[in-house]
């Protein structure tokens, strides 16, 4: 049996870090994932997927990401239920994150166009000037017989 989920989307709000009575960090968050299909002239649609991260991943997410940031995550679907205040049973479905990747630089504003907002600094420009690309001006051809697949 397989229970794997891979998502790429944007955080819908700033992640909030909480700790259990045993001191284990957790972070619940929602990822907005665009649907890949839409009719011409129709507005894009998104799914809002509830997720949870634990321990160090939860701390890193809360410390470095904010609303609108693009993240990628891999995990598993977990279902549960609890009794609401009115006595009715409420069912939940969450993605429990095993791995989270931050897909934008820390200083990004989280623009919805998906274009990263890179801010140049003097150190960055100096590093760019000192970097010599060994492949610049060279053409690389790969023969399909050389590929392992």
Backbone as CSV, one residue per row, in Angstrom:
resi,resn,N_x,N_y,N_z,CA_x,CA_y,CA_z,C_x,C_y,C_z
1,UNK,0.833,-1.183,0.000,0.000,0.000,0.000,0.876,1.244,0.000
2,UNK,0.407,2.268,-0.672,1.177,3.507,-0.791,0.327,4.676,-0.313
3,UNK,0.917,5.525,0.486,0.279,6.750,0.957,1.326,7.855,0.877
4,UNK,1.514,8.449,-0.294,2.489,9.511,-0.502,1.817,10.703,-1.164
5,UNK,2.191,11.879,-0.723,1.651,13.121,-1.258,2.817,14.052,-1.551
6,UNK,2.793,14.691,-2.711,3.775,15.713,-3.068,2.993,16.959,-3.466
7,UNK,3.274,18.072,-2.811,2.563,19.320,-3.070,3.545,20.459,-3.285
8,UNK,3.190,21.372,-4.172,3.891,22.648,-4.310,2.813,23.720,-4.306
9,UNK,2.931,24.648,-3.369,1.932,25.698,-3.264,2.395,26.809,-2.345
10,UNK,1.500,27.745,-2.100,1.810,28.912,-1.276,1.093,28.843,0.065
11,UNK,1.770,29.311,1.106,1.173,29.368,2.438,0.059,30.405,2.452
12,UNK,-1.077,30.053,3.046,-2.218,30.968,3.069,-2.168,31.955,4.231
13,UNK,-1.333,31.682,5.231,-1.128,32.611,6.347,0.205,32.279,7.011
14,UNK,0.661,33.145,7.884,1.911,32.892,8.589,1.772,31.635,9.448
15,UNK,2.740,30.720,9.370,2.670,29.511,10.202,2.789,29.869,11.682
16,UNK,2.038,29.162,12.515,2.087,29.393,13.959,2.645,28.155,14.636
17,UNK,3.689,28.357,15.398,4.367,27.272,16.092,3.729,27.054,17.450
18,UNK,3.470,25.792,17.788,2.931,25.425,19.096,3.757,24.275,19.648
19,UNK,3.726,24.137,20.953,4.443,23.048,21.612,3.474,22.215,22.435
20,UNK,3.639,20.896,22.388,2.818,19.996,23.192,3.291,20.074,24.642
21,UNK,2.516,19.521,25.580,2.967,19.505,26.975,4.317,18.785,27.148
22,UNK,4.649,17.882,26.226,5.925,17.169,26.275,7.059,17.954,25.613
23,UNK,6.765,19.144,25.073,7.783,19.978,24.457,8.037,19.692,22.990
24,UNK,7.139,18.981,22.317,7.305,18.668,20.897,6.664,19.773,20.063
25,UNK,7.454,20.328,19.142,6.985,21.430,18.295,6.046,20.900,17.207
26,UNK,4.985,21.655,16.928,4.076,21.331,15.821,3.637,22.629,15.163
27,UNK,3.297,22.504,13.897,2.873,23.668,13.138,1.799,23.230,12.149
28,UNK,0.602,23.756,12.286,-0.464,23.494,11.325,-0.457,24.646,10.338
29,UNK,-0.626,24.311,9.054,-0.614,25.338,8.025,-1.440,24.864,6.840
30,UNK,-1.827,25.814,6.003,-2.614,25.511,4.817,-1.819,25.929,3.584
31,UNK,-1.794,25.034,2.596,-1.093,25.303,1.340,-2.129,25.457,0.235
32,UNK,-2.062,26.565,-0.489,-2.930,26.793,-1.647,-2.210,26.249,-2.872
33,UNK,-2.823,25.273,-3.535,-2.229,24.631,-4.702,-3.127,24.904,-5.900
34,UNK,-2.566,25.560,-6.924,-3.340,25.853,-8.134,-3.730,24.576,-8.843
35,UNK,-4.934,24.557,-9.361,-5.364,23.439,-10.196,-4.758,23.612,-11.578
36,UNK,-4.418,22.507,-12.215,-3.706,22.595,-13.490,-4.618,22.835,-14.676
37,UNK,-5.897,22.667,-14.504,-6.799,22.854,-15.633,-7.717,24.043,-15.383
38,UNK,-8.036,24.749,-16.450,-9.026,25.820,-16.379,-9.484,26.111,-17.798
39,UNK,-10.713,26.543,-17.917,-11.243,26.904,-19.226,-10.692,28.255,-19.624
40,UNK,-10.602,28.490,-20.913,-10.064,29.749,-21.404,-10.915,30.911,-20.900
41,UNK,-10.233,31.925,-20.369,-10.914,33.100,-19.854,-11.454,32.918,-18.448
42,UNK,-11.354,31.725,-17.901,-11.851,31.449,-16.560,-10.738,31.693,-15.546
43,UNK,-11.128,32.167,-14.388,-10.173,32.423,-13.330,-9.562,31.109,-12.840
44,UNK,-8.267,31.152,-12.472,-7.614,29.953,-11.941,-8.268,29.561,-10.622
45,UNK,-8.306,28.258,-10.390,-8.854,27.746,-9.147,-7.736,27.109,-8.339
46,UNK,-7.934,27.039,-7.031,-6.934,26.449,-6.149,-7.608,25.564,-5.125
47,UNK,-6.865,24.594,-4.650,-7.284,23.761,-3.533,-6.504,24.220,-2.307
48,UNK,-7.159,24.245,-1.161,-6.542,24.673,0.087,-6.397,23.441,0.964
49,UNK,-5.150,22.993,1.118,-4.879,21.698,1.733,-4.277,21.900,3.118
50,UNK,-4.935,21.282,4.111,-4.485,21.375,5.494,-3.285,20.461,5.702
51,UNK,-2.230,21.005,6.330,-1.001,20.249,6.543,-0.528,20.442,7.981
52,UNK,0.350,19.549,8.411,0.959,19.656,9.739,2.413,19.194,9.645
53,UNK,3.287,19.925,10.351,4.703,19.564,10.442,5.046,19.416,11.919
54,UNK,6.034,18.584,12.203,6.430,18.306,13.583,7.908,18.578,13.797
55,UNK,8.264,18.791,15.046,9.635,18.919,15.532,10.421,20.024,14.809
56,UNK,11.617,19.723,14.342,12.503,20.744,13.756,11.914,21.348,12.481
57,UNK,11.231,20.518,11.693,10.586,21.054,10.480,9.553,22.107,10.827
58,UNK,8.804,21.877,11.880,7.797,22.841,12.314,8.468,24.145,12.746
59,UNK,9.562,24.037,13.500,10.276,25.231,13.948,10.857,26.005,12.765
60,UNK,11.466,25.295,11.820,12.038,25.964,10.650,10.966,26.649,9.815
61,UNK,9.845,25.986,9.615,8.752,26.564,8.832,8.265,27.855,9.483
62,UNK,8.034,27.820,10.793,7.532,28.999,11.500,8.565,30.128,11.534
63,UNK,9.847,29.788,11.614,10.891,30.813,11.720,11.255,31.457,10.388
64,UNK,11.123,30.725,9.280,11.644,31.227,8.016,10.600,31.497,6.935
65,UNK,9.388,31.028,7.089,8.370,31.211,6.062,7.231,32.073,6.577
66,UNK,6.532,32.703,5.621,5.402,33.551,5.976,4.327,33.410,4.902
67,UNK,3.216,34.059,5.121,2.096,34.020,4.180,2.576,34.361,2.773
68,UNK,2.156,33.543,1.797,2.477,33.797,0.400,3.730,33.110,-0.100
69,UNK,4.585,32.600,0.813,5.811,31.926,0.374,5.490,30.604,-0.307
70,UNK,6.280,30.303,-1.344,6.133,29.058,-2.095,6.942,27.965,-1.407
71,UNK,6.279,26.848,-1.116,6.957,25.712,-0.504,6.603,24.437,-1.257
72,UNK,7.444,23.455,-1.112,7.179,22.115,-1.610,7.216,21.184,-0.424
73,UNK,6.359,20.198,-0.423,6.398,19.251,0.682,6.055,17.851,0.198
74,UNK,6.592,16.897,0.921,6.289,15.495,0.688,5.833,14.923,2.017
75,UNK,4.806,14.101,1.965,4.283,13.542,3.200,3.262,12.466,2.939
76,UNK,2.362,12.309,3.912,1.324,11.290,3.811,-0.006,11.866,4.289
77,UNK,-1.083,11.292,3.785,-2.422,11.709,4.219,-2.768,10.967,5.495
78,UNK,-3.329,11.731,6.442,-3.760,11.139,7.707,-5.168,11.637,8.009
79,UNK,-6.061,10.735,8.307,-7.431,11.115,8.642,-7.656,10.955,10.136
80,UNK,-8.629,11.669,10.638,-8.967,11.584,12.054,-10.370,12.115,12.283
81,UNK,-10.792,12.098,13.514,-12.106,12.630,13.857,-12.114,13.059,15.317
82,UNK,-13.046,13.947,15.615,-13.261,14.378,16.987,-14.708,14.820,17.130
83,UNK,-15.155,14.959,18.364,-16.529,15.366,18.618,-16.572,16.880,18.812
84,UNK,-17.392,17.555,18.023,-17.528,18.999,18.102,-18.311,19.429,19.328
85,UNK,-18.412,20.746,19.536,-19.113,21.288,20.698,-20.598,20.926,20.689
86,UNK,-21.152,20.751,19.484,-22.565,20.412,19.378,-22.805,18.903,19.459
87,UNK,-21.755,18.123,19.717,-21.881,16.678,19.865,-21.765,15.900,18.564
88,UNK,-21.634,16.584,17.436,-21.508,15.897,16.155,-20.052,15.509,15.907
89,UNK,-19.880,14.393,15.224,-18.543,13.922,14.895,-18.014,14.712,13.696
90,UNK,-16.781,15.216,13.828,-16.145,15.994,12.771,-14.947,15.203,12.271
91,UNK,-14.896,15.029,10.952,-13.816,14.267,10.327,-12.775,15.226,9.761
92,UNK,-11.510,14.843,9.891,-10.411,15.676,9.405,-9.536,14.884,8.447
93,UNK,-8.906,15.610,7.526,-7.907,15.046,6.621,-6.751,16.030,6.561
94,UNK,-5.559,15.564,6.903,-4.368,16.400,6.903,-3.263,15.703,6.120
95,UNK,-2.340,16.514,5.596,-1.102,15.980,5.044,-0.048,16.167,6.129
96,UNK,0.538,15.069,6.581,1.611,15.119,7.573,2.925,15.203,6.801
97,UNK,3.623,16.320,6.936,4.835,16.580,6.156,6.011,15.773,6.681
98,UNK,6.649,15.030,5.782,7.898,14.342,6.098,9.088,15.203,5.692
99,UNK,8.918,15.991,4.638,9.993,16.823,4.106,9.385,18.106,3.561
100,UNK,9.979,19.244,3.919,9.513,20.546,3.427,10.694,21.266,2.787
101,UNK,10.462,21.796,1.602,11.481,22.560,0.891,10.986,23.994,0.721
102,UNK,11.843,24.949,1.017,11.523,26.361,0.815,11.937,26.703,-0.607
103,UNK,10.986,27.074,-1.439,11.234,27.237,-2.865,11.472,28.678,-3.297
104,UNK,11.535,29.591,-2.353,11.831,30.987,-2.647,12.867,31.490,-1.663
105,UNK,13.599,32.518,-2.041,14.552,33.086,-1.087,13.831,33.662,0.128
106,UNK,14.532,33.733,1.227,13.950,34.203,2.485,13.356,35.606,2.377
107,UNK,13.973,36.490,1.581,13.525,37.881,1.509,12.442,38.112,0.469
108,UNK,11.862,37.052,-0.102,10.845,37.213,-1.136,9.553,37.734,-0.528
109,UNK,8.830,38.517,-1.305,7.571,39.093,-0.836,6.396,38.156,-1.033
110,UNK,6.595,37.008,-1.711,5.513,36.063,-1.920,4.567,36.493,-3.014
111,UNK,5.076,37.041,-4.089,4.215,37.498,-5.174,3.509,36.323,-5.817
112,UNK,2.272,36.524,-6.224,1.492,35.429,-6.797,1.853,35.147,-8.245
113,UNK,2.679,35.989,-8.854,3.081,35.741,-10.226,4.114,34.642,-10.307
114,UNK,4.711,34.253,-9.197,5.682,33.184,-9.189,7.075,33.639,-9.572
115,UNK,7.266,34.924,-9.805,8.594,35.433,-10.146,9.302,35.828,-8.862
116,UNK,10.409,35.180,-8.542,11.127,35.521,-7.317,11.584,36.977,-7.310
117,UNK,11.563,37.574,-6.143,11.963,38.961,-5.964,13.362,38.964,-5.347
118,UNK,14.385,38.762,-6.163,15.746,38.704,-5.668,16.251,40.111,-5.422
119,UNK,16.799,40.324,-4.246,17.362,41.628,-3.921,18.870,41.493,-3.928
120,UNK,19.534,42.303,-4.749,20.983,42.235,-4.862,21.636,43.000,-3.730
121,UNK,22.739,42.472,-3.268,23.541,43.174,-2.280,24.942,43.330,-2.839
122,UNK,25.743,44.161,-2.208,27.109,44.378,-2.670,27.885,43.070,-2.635
123,UNK,27.726,42.278,-1.570,28.436,41.005,-1.470,28.030,40.061,-2.585
124,UNK,26.764,40.034,-2.908,26.279,39.153,-3.967,26.869,39.561,-5.311
125,UNK,26.901,40.864,-5.570,27.441,41.345,-6.839,28.933,41.030,-6.938
126,UNK,29.668,41.183,-5.844,31.088,40.872,-5.845,31.306,39.394,-6.117
127,UNK,30.496,38.546,-5.498,30.616,37.104,-5.719,30.334,36.770,-7.181
128,UNK,29.349,37.439,-7.774,29.039,37.196,-9.184,30.206,37.586,-10.074
129,UNK,30.868,38.716,-9.773,31.971,39.185,-10.597,33.177,38.256,-10.496
130,UNK,33.396,37.648,-9.319,34.543,36.767,-9.112,34.300,35.351,-9.617
131,UNK,33.103,35.015,-9.963,32.774,33.662,-10.390,33.073,33.499,-11.867
132,UNK,33.884,32.514,-12.209,34.200,32.212,-13.597,33.510,30.908,-13.965
133,UNK,32.589,30.969,-14.881,31.853,29.791,-15.318,32.731,28.968,-16.255
134,UNK,33.086,27.735,-15.870,33.963,26.922,-16.716,33.296,26.481,-18.008
135,UNK,31.981,26.590,-18.100,31.266,26.131,-19.283,30.816,27.273,-20.193
136,UNK,31.116,28.512,-19.826,30.669,29.633,-20.644,31.360,29.583,-22.000
137,UNK,30.582,29.781,-23.044,31.112,29.793,-24.393,31.391,28.417,-24.963
138,UNK,31.105,27.366,-24.199,31.353,26.005,-24.688,30.027,25.324,-24.943
139,UNK,29.991,24.526,-25.964,28.797,23.758,-26.284,28.970,22.350,-25.736
140,UNK,27.960,21.863,-25.032,28.023,20.529,-24.472,27.000,19.656,-25.174
141,UNK,27.447,18.538,-25.727,26.556,17.602,-26.381,26.605,16.295,-25.627
142,UNK,25.427,15.766,-25.299,25.342,14.487,-24.596,24.749,13.462,-25.541
143,UNK,25.450,12.376,-25.713,24.995,11.286,-26.541,23.998,10.454,-25.739
144,UNK,22.888,10.067,-26.318,21.870,9.291,-25.586,22.411,7.947,-25.137
145,UNK,23.463,7.433,-25.752,24.067,6.174,-25.323,24.808,6.326,-23.989
146,UNK,25.166,7.575,-23.629,25.885,7.817,-22.396,24.956,7.900,-21.175
147,UNK,23.648,8.045,-21.398,22.694,8.186,-20.316,22.404,6.835,-19.683
148,UNK,22.241,6.792,-18.349,22.002,5.518,-17.660,20.557,5.027,-17.778
149,UNK,19.681,5.781,-18.388,18.276,5.356,-18.487,17.775,5.439,-19.887
